[in-house]
Amino acid sequence: MRYIVTGADGQLGGRVATNMLKEVSGDQLIFTCPDLNRLRPERTKVWEQQGVTIKEANYDNKAQMIEAFKGGDRIYIVSGVIIGPERVQQHKNVIDAAIAAGVKHITYTSFFGANRPEYKQYVLPDHTATEKYLISTGVDYNIMRNNLYLENYLLNSVMMANLDNNRWVTTAGDGKATFIAKDDSGRVATALLLGKGENNKGYDVTGQLVSEHEICNMINEISGKNYEYITMNEEEYYDYLDSIYIPRTSHGNYSKSPVPWCANDMVTNESGIRDGLMALETDTVETLTGYKPMNPKELLEKYSFVWKENITTYWDLGKVQ
């Protein structure tokens, strides 16, 4: 059995790649990334020493992906970055390429609510369309619908507060969500890639129930920063994000933005928290991995450098990590 991990140079795909090396031998693994030139040489060296096959696989290049995926039996597909029709086409490309290469099972990273018409988050149409297409192909699959990543609120929210005189601004109010830690998401993806899930089933991947306000208070308790939690309505929040140069869409100008996310995404996600849409609790993590989801408090020290170093932009993270 050979397993393919796409986006192995990224945060989520990288976690899956690391996990897989603990489960199977390197000669059973194919790791891909969209641009091999962006892969750190030291990482490439370690993987090659372990027998991993490393391939370039750009979601816009179907022929390249077919070649990269040849010999693989099961594939983990991380979703693309650009939001809109281009991403839907990219996802179709990678699904088609995997099937053309002979892959027999696909695990796809979707988003929480993609199978629920009443959910209105900005990113959902892309995932809903991809899920429908994947199911229509007849290939065996698993879909993991990740809730909002816990790390976003330990990194991005704190950075934006640092940028604005310790004002933690949101539309979330005191709504709660089952934010998922990326480590937990990576473990679930690994389990599904290895075949530990129920075939042709979608899984809601959720963590422990907590409010954004509670996360802010947790950080205040250990940081001494006294972040002020401020809730706005949608129009006010859009104006606020405009004022700190966060573009409305993923096609916008990010040259002055402190984070790599767009306002439409941020506003609809935060409002979804306020409205209780992201609060569903599931046993997915424990069922598939044997471990309960991580508590936000477990990650506070790991990301404490953000407030200790007063980091104000995502682009500065690499300078201190």
N, C-alpha and C positions, 0 to 999 in steps of 0.2 A: 504494500500500500504506500502510495506517495501522496503527500499533502502539499498544497500550494497556499501560501500566505501572501496576499497582495498588500501593498502599502506598508511593507516591512520596515521602511525607513521612518514611518510616522509614529505618533504616540500610541494609538490603539493597535495598529498592525504590528508595531514593534513589540508591544507586550505579548501579543499572540505568538510572534516569532520566538521570543525568549521562552515562553511557556512550552511551546512545542519541542524545543530542544531538550527540555527536561523529561519529555514523554516518549520520544522516538529518536532513533539515530539520525544524524545529519544527512545521511545518504537517502533518507526517505522524505526529504524536504526540498521544496522549491520556494525561494523567497523572491518576490518581485517588488520593484519600485518604479515610478514613472520616469525617473532620470537617474541613471547610475552615477552620473557625475556629482550628484548631490549626496550620495551615500558616503558616510565617513569612512576613510580608508581603514582605520583601526577596526571598525565593525565588520567591514568586508573581509579583512584578514582572519578575524576570529571565526566567522561563519564558514569561510573556505577551509580553515583548518579542521573544522568539525564535519566536513564533507557536504555542506549545503550547496545546492545549485542556486546561483544568483542570476536573475534575468531582469532586463528592462522590459516593462510592460506599461505602456502609456494607454490610458483608456480611450484616447482618440485614434489609436492605431490598432485596428482589429487584427491585421495580418501579423503584426509584431506580437500581439498577445497570444494568438493561436500557436505560434512557434514557442513562446515562453511557457505555455501551459502544457505542451505535449509531454506525455508520460505521467501526468498527474491524475489522481483518482478522485480526490476531494479538494475543494477550494474554499477558502475564506475570502469574501469580497468586502472590502471596506468601501464605504460610499465616497463619491467625489466631493469636491469642495464648492465649486461654483453652483449657485442655486438657480434653477430654471430649466428650460427645455434642453439646454446643452448637457446638463447633468443627467437628465433622463436618457438622452441618447448615449452618453458615455456608459451608463449602467447597462443599457441594451447591448452595447458593443462588447462589454466584458462578459456578460452572460452568454451571448452568441459565440464569442471566442472560446470560452470554456467548454461549451457543448461541442463545438467543432473540433476541439483538441482531444475530445474523448473523456472529459471529466464527467463523473457519474453523480456527483452530489455537490450542491452549492449552498454555502452558508452566507447569507447576506445581512449586512448591518443596516437596519432601518431605524426609524424613529418612533417613539412612543405616540400612539394615536393614529398611525398611518392607516389602520384598519377601522377607524371610527369616524364616520362622516361628520359628526358634530364637533370634531376638533378642528380648529382653524389656524394652527401655527403656520407660519410663513413657509417652512421647509417641507411641510407634509405632502403637498401635491407631487413632488418629485418621488418621494418614497412610496406613496400610494400607487403611482403609475408603475414604478419598478416592481413592486410586489405583485401586481396583477400580471405584468409581463413575465416575471419569473415563473409564476404558477402556470401560466398559459403554455409554457414551453414543454411541460410534461417531465422535465428533469426532476430528480429527487432534490429536496431542499429543506433548509431550516431558515427561518427569519427571526432575527433578534431585534426587538424594538426597544432600543435603549431610552430610558428616561434622561432628563437633563443631567449632564455630568457634574458631579459634586465639585470637581476641581475648578469649574468656571467661577464658583462663588468663593473660592479660596485664593484665586489668582486674579481674574478679571475684575470682579467686584471690588476687591481690595485695591487693586491698581487704580481704578477709576476714583475710588474714595481718596487715595493718596493725592491724586491729581487735583482734587476739588476740596481742599481744606477739610478732609476727613468726613465728607458728606457721602454716605452710601445711598445712592438714589435708585429707585426701582418703581415698578407698578405692582409689585407682588403683594404688598400689604402684609397681613399676617397669615396669608394662605400657606398651606404646607405642601410639600412634594416629597416623593420617594427618590431623591437624587441618587444617581448611581456613580460610584467611584470607578475610574477607568481601570483600576486593577481588577475589580470585580467583573467589569464588562469583558476584559481580556480573558479572564478565567472561563467565563461563560462561552465566549467565542471558541476558545480552545476545546472545551468539552464538546461543543457542537461539531467542530471540525473533526474531532476524533470519533464521532458517531455515537455520543452518549445521550443524544436527544431522541425524541420520538420523531420518526421520519415524516416529512411533509407537514410540519407544525410550526406555527409562529409562537415566539415566547416574548412576553413583556418582561424586560430586564429592569428591575427596580431595587432600590436600596431601602434604607431606614427612613421613616416618615419624620420630617423636620421642616420648620419654616426657615425662610431666608433670614427673617428677623432673628431667629434663634441662633443661626450661624454667625450673624454679625455680633450678637452678644457673647458667643463663645470666644470669638477673636478678641473682643474688648476685654474679656476677663483675663486673658494671658498676655496681651500685647501692650496694655497701657495706653493705647492710642485713642480710645473713646470715640469710635466711629459713630456718627449720627445717622440713624436709619430714617430715611425720608421716602414716603410713598407719594407718587404723583399719579395723575390720570394719564391716559395714553397721549393726548395732545401735548401735555406738559412734558412728558418723557421724550417724545419725539423732538421737541424744541431743545430740550437739554442735550440730547445726543447730537443734534445738529451743532450745538454750541461748542462741542469738543471734537468736532470734525469726524464723527462716525457716519459713514455714508448710509443712505437708506437701503441700498441693495448691494448684493455681492459683486456687482459690476462697477461699483462706484470707485472713487478716488480714495485710496487708503494712505496716501503719503503723510497725512497729519493725524490719522486715527491712532488712538492709543491701543486698540485691540483689533484683531483680524476678523471681527464679526460685524454684521450689518444691522442697522436700526430695526428694520422690519422683523428680523429674526429675534432680536433682543426684546422688543416690545411685545410681540405676540407670545413669546415664551414666558415672560414675566407675568403677563396678564393671565396666561393659562394657569400659573401657580395661584394667583389671586382667586381665580374662579373655581379652584378645586379640581381642575382637569388632570393635574400631574400627581395626584395624591394616592393613586391606586397601589395597594400593597400586594405583592406576589411572592411565591416561594421559589421563583426561578433560580436565583443564585444558589440557594442551599440545595435544591433538588439536583442541579447539574454539577455543582462543584463540591458539595459536602460541607461548605462553610456558610455562615450567615453573612449578609452584606456588611460592609465596613460602616462603622459609626463615624460621623464627621470629625469627632474629637481625635480619632486615630490619625488623622492627616494634618492636624493643625501645626504640629512641630515641623513636619516635612516642608510645609509652605510658609513657615514663619519668616523666611528671608524676605518675603514680599513686603511685610510691614517693617521688619528690622532695617532693611536697606532702602525703604521708602521708594520702591519701584513704582513707576508711573506709566510705563508702557510695556506692552507685550514684547516688543522688540528688544527690550533690555534684559529680558529674563535670562538669555543665554550668557550674559556677561557675569552673572553671579552664581549660576547653578554649577 
